[in-house]
Amino acid sequence: MVRQLLHVLSPKVQSLRAVARRGSRGRGARIVLLSTVGGVFWLCVFGVTYRLLTYFRNVPEIGTLLAAKLLGLVLVSFFGLLLLSNVITALSTFFLARDLDLLVGTPVDWLSVYCAKLIETLVNSSWMVVLMAFPIFTAYGIAYDGGWWYPLVAIAAVIPFLIIPAAVGAAVTLLLVNIFPARRTRDILSVITVLAAGGVILAFRLLRPERLARPEGFRSLVDFLSVLRTPTSPWLPSDWVQTGVLGWLRYEPDALPFYLLWSTAAALVVMGAILHRTLYTAGFSKSQEGSGRTATRGRVRSLMLLNILPATRRELVLKELRLFFRDTTQWSQLILLVVLVVVYVLNIRFLPLRGDGITFFLANIVPFLNLVLAGFVLASIAARFIFPSVSLEGRTWWLLKASPLSMRDLLWAKFWVGTMPLLALALAIVFTTDVLLEVSEFMTAVSIGTITLLTFAISGLAIGAGTMFPQFETENAAQIPTSFGGLIFMMTAISLIGAVIVLEARPVYTYLLARSFGSPIDPTEMIIAFSAAAALCLTATLAPIHLAVRRLTALEL
């Protein structure tokens, strides 16, 4: 059985080796860039976590409790992400992968197929969580002097923690595929997982973990300590990992959490294997069926505002709208987006910017710095919806290339379809937060103007980077933003946001300082700084699209 399992996994391993050995143009620069970015990211996460843990360790009585609560919250978040990721990934690996037609027809033991696909699902769903967890667990081991055996203890806790959601995700997907056709199940899973993710995020927000940093908000010290001592999630594997790792770090090792982790993982794998043997053949047969959709006439023509556009551009815009709403995996994520915006606004609402000791300067400078976070939110949304728009055309590009359509008109259609909803969202976020924080009229005007310019610039960068680094052969749209081009776009967008904020920081600081002390205001510095920021955003909007047009014109498919 082990020999068959290794044989089934060998094509994946050989493919990875071939990709690693294959020389391509710019490969060395990409490796250096990715290594640098990854190293900086790990150092930042490690530095922040280590700083918090050293502070907690010096706090008597409750320091260790705070460190345990922090680890528990992080692990609960990881567990939720793993569940969602495994449910979606299992659908592709178990039922929609290209190698299944050959693999199912070969005389390979069913258990080998199950284990191989489970390992593939686990690796594809968990690698990002492992990258995030590595610096966090390292910081805990160094801050609390875990010793030479600590890495083995952490690995022994993390491995079953990753296996459990993988087995659950594969079993849930198997049951759903036996009820619905797989193509329809993809749509249903998209909606269900987005709703579940929104519920998890909203529930996490309603828990208000910031209370732990403000003990004065509790009626007594006893209430505060009782909240700290209460397990974060006693029936979830995340709490078992927290108990096992923190028990080792406190020099109070306990074998029970590790027994619970490994026994639960083994039991779920066995139950998943039984379900696989019973239901997989029927489920795979159903996965070959179509989704049963019928062509319907779209209603996007009812948008009267599009009538002012020329016929060609109007049809291109209508095409982009149809493609977006036709793909359930795209529009269903709007539900998650709404939940994230609600959580974002709630976080701003709970900022302690009112009361004694809060000056006019502090109450207005914090909303200005909030533009950094708002810009990052916009960049993340653009990476998910605007950046993949060119790659999602896939093999239909040869039709577009053969048609008399202008590549410039096509890219601008994608730009406007992605930018207008993003601009509406950006203005809603900034205006709502400014009203909640009761900032001055000057800061409101600066915030709205800045976020408008940043929205256009981020959208232009997304279209340009998506065209310069296309992935026409991808099978999953969710993998496009995590590619090398997506990384380049995010780094460029974050650099642009930082540059704009730096350009505007000096005049804003001068204005708020003058208002606080009643001194005169020199408008020259403001005009120069804001003009430079506007010119930078305008360049970031037009230049990438110009380069993208040249790239598409010269592209041969």
N, C-alpha and C positions, 0 to 999 in steps of 0.2 A: 504494500500500500504506500509506503514511504517512497519507494522507487517510482511508482506511478505518479505520486504527487509532485516529486521533483521533475519528472518528465513533462507534466502538464504545465508547470511553472517555467520550464526552460525557455520557451519562446519569448516570454516577457523579459527574462534576464538577458537573453541574447540581443533583444531589441535595444535594451538600455545600454549594453556594451557597444553596440554598433553606433548608437547616437553619441556616446562618450568618445569613441575613437574617431568618428567622422570629422574630418577637418573642413571648416567652412570659413568664409570670409568674415573677419571681425570676431571670431570665436574667442580668441585670447582676450580681447578688450571686454567682451561680455562676461567672461569668467572673472576678470579683475573687478569689473564694476559690480557684479553680483556679490562677490566676496566682500568688497568694501562696504556695500550697503548692508549686507547681512551682519557683518562684524559691528558696524555702528549701531544697528538695531539691537543686537544682542547686548552690547555694552550699555545702551540707554536703558533697556528693560532691567538688566542686572543692576545698574547703578541706582535706579529709582527704588527697586525692591530692597536692595541691600541697605540703602539709607533709611528706609522705613523700618526695617527689621532691627537695625542697630539702635534706632530711637526707641522702639518697643522694648528691646531687651534691657534698656536702662530704666524703664518705668517699672517700679516695684509692684508686685501683686497682680496687676492687670496686663502687663506687657506681653506675657506669653499668651494670654487669652486673646488679646488683639491680633497677635501674629497668627494664631490658629483660626480666628474668624476670617482674617484676610485670605488665608489659604483655602478655607472652605468656600468663600464666595467665588474665588477664581476657579476652583474645581467644579462648582455647580455650573458656572458659565461654560466651561469646557465640555462638561457632560451634555448640556443642552445642544451645543454646537455639534458634538459628535453624533448624537441621535439624529438630528436633522440631516447632517451630511451623509450618514450611512444609509438612511432610507432612500435618499435620492440616488446615491452612487450604486446601491445594490440593484436598482432597476436596470441600470446600464450593464453592469458586470454579469448579472445572472440571466438576463433575458434579451438585451438589445446589442450585446457586443458582436463584433464581426466574426470572431473565431468560434462562436457557439455552433454554427451550422456544421462545421467540421468536427468540433469536439464532442458534441452530443452523439454524432453518428459513429464514433470510434469505440472499440471495445475497452473503454476505460471504466474502472470501478466508479460507481456513483459517489461514493464517499470521497474519492480523490478529487472528483470534479467539485464537490461541495467545499471541501477544504481549500482547494486552489482558488476558487472564486471568493471565498470568505477572506482569505489572505489578501487577495487583490483589492477587495472592497475596503478592508481595514487600512491598507497602505495608502490608497487613494484618498480616503476620508480623514486620515489622522495625521498626515505629515505636517500640516500647518500647526495643529495643536501641539505636536511634539516640539516643533521649533519654538513656539511660544513658551512651552513649559520648561524647556531646558534652562534658560537663564534664571527663571523663577526658582526652580528647585536648587540650582547652583547657589543662588543667593541665600536660601534657607540653610543649606549645608555649611557655607562659610560663616554666616552670621552666628549660627548656634553650634559651630564646631562639631559637625557630624562625624568626623573621623574618616578613616580609610574605607570602612565598610558602608558608609552612607550611600555612595552611588549604587551599590548592589541592592540596598534596601529600597531606594527610590525606583530602580528598575523593576524590582519585584512587585511594587505597588502599581506602577504605571501600566505594565503590560496587561494584566487582567482588566484594568480600568479602560483600556482601549478595546479589548476583546468583547466586553459586555455590550456596548452599544452597537458594535458591528454585527454580533449574532442577533440582537433584537431587530436591527434595521433589516437584515436579510429575511428574518421570519415575517415581519410585517409586510414587506414587499411581496413575498411569496403568497401570502394570504390575499392581498389586494389583486394581484395578477390573476388569481384563480376566480375572482369575482368579476373583474372587468378585463377587457383586452388591454394589453400592455401599453399600446399607444394612447388609449384613453386614460390608463392608470397614470401615465406621466403627467397629464393635465391635472388629474385629481390630486396626486401627490404634491404637485406644485402649490395648489391652493391650500391643501391641508397643512403642509409644512410651513408655508408663509404665515398662516393663521396661528399655528402653534408657536412659531418664532416670535410673532407679535405679542402673543399672550405671555410668553416667558419674559420678554423684555419689559412689558408693562408691569408684570408681577414683580420683577426685580426692582423696578422703579418705585412701586408702591410700598415695598419693604423699607425704603428710605435708609439705605446703609449709612448715609452721612450722619445719622444720629449717634453712631458709635464714636464719632470724632467730637461730639458735643455732649459730655455727660451731664451738663447743667440742664439739658432738656428733659431728664428723667426726674421723677418725684423724689427719689432717694438713691443713694449709692447701692443699696440692695437691689433695686430694680435694674440698674445698669449692669451689675455683676451677674444677675440672673440671665439677662439677655446675652451676655458674653459667654456664659457657661452652657447655654442651651445649644445643642447640636444644630448645625446649619440645615442638615437634611439627613436625619438618622437612618432612613430607609434607602438612601441612595449610595452607590459606590463612591461618590465623591467624599462623603463623610468618612467612609472606611479608609480611604487613602489619607485623608487629613489625620485621622486618629493614629494610623500606623506610622506615618512619617514623623509627626510631632511627638509621638511616644518615644521613638528612637532618639530624636534630638533632645528631649528632656531627660534622657537616660532612664526612661521607664518603658522598655520595650514590651510590646504586647503582640502575641501571635494571633489573637482572635481576628483583628481586621484583615490580615493577610489570608487567613483561612476563609473568611467570608468572601473576599475578592476572588480567590482562585476557585473555590467551590461553586460560586455563582457563575463565574465564567465557564467552567467546565459543564455545569448543568445546562446553561443556555445553549452552548455549542451542541450538546447531545440532543436537546429538544429540537434545535434547528435542523440537525441532521435527520431526525425522524420526520419532521415536516417536509424536508427536501426529498426524502425517499418516497413519501406518500403523494405529494402534490406537485413535484417539479415537472414531471412529464406532461401532465395536463396543463400546467401553467405555461410551459414553453410552447406547447401547441397553440394556446390562445394568443401568445405573444406574436405569432406570425400573422394574426388577423389584422385587418385594418381597423381604424378607429370608427368607421361608419359615419363619417361626416358627409354632409351634403353641401353643395355650393349654395351660398346665399348672397343676395345682393347687399352690398355694404351700404351703410347709412352715412358715410362720411361726406357724401355729396351734399348733405343738408347744411354743411358749413358755408354759409353765404359769404363769409369774409374771403374765402378763396377765389371768389369770382373776379376779384380785382387783379389777380395774377394772370400773366399770359398762359395760354392753353398748355404749353409744354411744362412749365414750372408747376402749374396747378395739378397736372396729372402726376408729376413726380412726388409732390407733397401728399397727394391722395394715396399713392403707392406706399409711401413710408408709413402712413397712418394705418393702412390695411394690414401691412406686415406686422406692425406692433400689436394691434389688437387681435390678430389671428393667432398669435403665439401666446398660449396661456402662461407659459413660463416667464414671459416678459411682463404682461400687464398685471398678473397676480402679485408680482412683487411690489406693486403700488400700495397694497395693503400693509406690507411690512414698512414701506417708506412712510406712510401716514403714522404708524405707531412710533417709528423713530423720531419723527418730527414732534409728536406729542411729548415723548420722553425728553427731547431736547428742550422744548419750551418749559416743561415742568422743572427741569434742572435749573434753567435760568431764573424761573420764578422763585426758587428756594434760595437764591443767592442772598446772603445777609448784607444788603447794601442800604438798609434803612436803619435808623436808630442813632444812639449816641456814638460820637466819634467818627461818623461817616461824613466826610466833607463833600463839597460840590465837585472838587477835583477827582476824588476817588469814585464817586458815584457815576462819573461820566467817562473816566479812563477805562474802567472795567468793560462797559459796553463796546468801546472801541477795540479793545483787545479781543472781545468776543467775535470780531470779524474773522480772526484767524480760524477759530473753530467752525464758524459758518462756512468759510471758504473750503475748509477740509471736508465738510459734509457735502458740499456741492461737487468737489473733485471726486469723491467716492461715488456719488450718484452718476456723474458723467462717465466714470470708468465702467460702470455697470451697464448703462443704457446707450451712451453716445459713442464711446470708444469701439464697441463691437459692431457698429452699424455697417461698416464697410465689409468686414469679414463675414457677416451673416448673409451677404448676397451669395456667397459660395460659388457654385459652378454656373450660376446665371450670369456671371460677369461677361462671359463670351457673347451673350445676347445683347447686353448693354453696350459692349464694345463694337458689336456689328451694327448697332442701330445708329441713326443719325443724331442721337441725343448728345448734348454737350456734357463732358465730364464736369465742367465747372457748375452747370446747372444742377447736376445730380448731387454733387457735394454740398452745394448751398441749400438744396432741399433737405438733405439730411441734417445740415446745421440748424436750419430754422425749426424743423420738427422737434429736434432735441433741445434747442435753446429756449423756446418760448415757455414750455412747461417748467423748465429749470429756473427761468427768470421769475415766473410767478411764484414758485416755491421759495426762492431766495428772498424776494420782496416780502412775502408773507412772514417768513421766519424773522427777518430783521425788523420789520415794522412791529410785529407782535411783541418781540422781546424789548424793543425800545419803549413801547407803551407800558409794558409791565414794569420796567425799571424806571420809568418816568425821567428819561434823560432830556437834556436841553434840545431846543430846535436845531442848533448848530450840529450837535452830534447826530441827530436824526437825519439831517440832510447829508452829512458825511457818510453815515452808514449806508443809506439807500444808494447814493451815488457810487460808492466804492463797491458795494456788492453787485450793482448792475454791471459795472465795468469788468469785475472779476468773472461774472457769469459768462459774458461774451468771450472773454479771453480763455476761460477754462474749456468752453465748448469748442472754440477754434483749435486749441491744443489737442483735445480729444479726437476731433476729426482728422487732424494732421497726423498724430501718432498712430491712429488706427489704420490710416492709409499707408504710412511708411512701414508698418510692421503688421501686415495682414496675415490672417490664418483662415484661408478659404476652405481648408480640408477638415476643420474641426467638427466634431460631432456634438459637442456640448457648448452652448453659449456661455455657460458659467466659467469655463476654463479660459476664455479669451482675456478677461481682465487680469488674470494671474500670470499671463505670459510675460516674456521679456519686454515687449512693447508696452504692456500695461504698467510694468514697473517704471519704464522710462517716462511714461505720461504722468504717473503719480509724483515722481521726483521733480519733474519739470513744473507741474502744477503747484506743488508745495513751495518750490523755489520762487515761483511767480507771486504767490500769496505773501510770502515773507518779504520779497522786494517791495511790493506795493505798500505793505504795512510800514516798512522801514521808511519809505519815502514820505508817507503821510504822518509818521509819528512825531516828527519835530514840530510842524505847524500846529498839530492838534495839542501837543504838550504846551506849546507857547500860548495858545489861545486859552486853554483851561487854566493855566497858571495866571494869565492876565485877568481873567474873569474872577479868579479866587481872590486876588489882591487888588483889583480895581485899577490896574495899570493899563496904558494905551496899547492897542493891538496894531501891529504892522502887517498890512495885507500882502506885501510884496513876497514874503517868504511863503505864504499860503498859495499864492498864484503859481509860483515856480514849482513848488512841490506837487501840488495837485495836477498841474499840467504835465509834469514828468510822469506821474502815475498813470494819467489818462493815455499818454503817448505809449507807455510800456504795454498797457492792456490792449490798445488798438493794434500795436505791432504783433502781440501774441495772438490776436484774433485773425488778422489777415495773412501774415507770413506763413503759418502752417497750412492754411487752405491753399495758398498759391503753390507751395511745395507739393501738396497732395495732388493738385491738378496735374502738375508735371509728372508726378509719379504714376498716376493712373493712365495718362496719355502714353507713356513709354512702356506700360506694363504689357507683357505678353503672357497669355494663358494657354 
